[in-house]
Amino acid sequence: MKNKALCQLPPMGWNSWNTFTENINEELILETVDVLKKEGFLEKGYEYIVIDDCWSEMDRDENGRLVPDPVKFPHGMKAVADAVHARGFKFGMYSCCGTRTCAGYPGSFEHEFEDARQFAEWGVDYLKYDNCFKVQHMDDETLYRRMHLALANSGRDIVFSACQWGTENVHEWIRTSGAHLFRSTEDINDSWFSIRDIALSQLDKMAYSGPGCHNDMDMLVAGMYGKGGNEYISAGGCSDEEYRTHFALWAMMNSPLMIGCDVRRINQTTKDLLLNEDLIAINQDPEYRAPFRVRCTSNGPEAFVLVKFLSGGETALGLFNFGDVPATVAVDFWDLGLPLSSEYSLRLYDCLNRTDAGMKKEFLKETVAAHGCRIYRCALTKTK
Ligand code: GAL
């Protein structure tokens, strides 16, 4: 495990929290893994299977060790990890930097090094580390550094996912703490407002995300249709148009892509969206450029354009309409760095409809549905 940079691109996988909260068990995890494998999710990059809060007993054992809930996980966590690994996936678990987890189970405060060793023994590849029940006298920076050192010296490569919620200007210092990803907002829920607010709150922080330390805009709600694990998460659900915009935003903004729906009951529309390899390729582009926002004076206040430079000289272009009625969204190519004098046009490929969208010179102007988007992959082509 020496000298290998972990988690250079945004991680992809599945997390139990959004749909199942405390109702988790070994059977559910293995059924989920089997479906993800069978339906081709692993091939597309969804490799981390993360068990969130509520997996343990309410108290540590007499030796101070975390104990898996014997009803939920009768064979223990190593058995689950082994089964997940045997199917080709990586295994993630959850703890908290305070004395208790957010749902009241034992947290890792003052147990950081023994817990990290325990996770390593079980075969854990990814630890989500939450932010509840903290002691008053310590700041998050110190608490997250502790777990980084503990994991980095546990004898196993473990991705460190700091679930910090975006307080204390986390984006400014988190990279120094050793975390590979950092939750930058409060919990997502299955509503358009939550998707919109999270995206808007991170638009000016995108350049803080980069190889090995990713801005985690929270798990995906796509495909949940209002079936969250509690009332807060359920929140009424979204339309397919809204889920498409959600996934496109997370992809373009370099967020981790952690599925949160019940994949055992996934429908074709959600499957097509989450497996859209053009959107995944934008998220996983090896150059890892932060996107930038382009303003065009003719666009209304709720329309905006995101541009992300990709490897090989290509460019991803996202036209977004956050308004409640259809809107025209325009972008002038000189704002992308393409002057008229260059004699180049853009050849567009429509990533959502997965079709060629022809050549455009100088500008692009589209009608975009309410809460909708258009995502293009563009290549420069000599104008005839
Ligand atoms: C929250 C966290 C959620 C989930 C939950 C579990 O603090 O943001 O993603 O992990 O705790 O209790």
Residues whose N, C-alpha, C, O or C-beta is under 5 A from the ligand:
A	BS01	GAL	W17 D52 D53 C102 A103 D130 D187
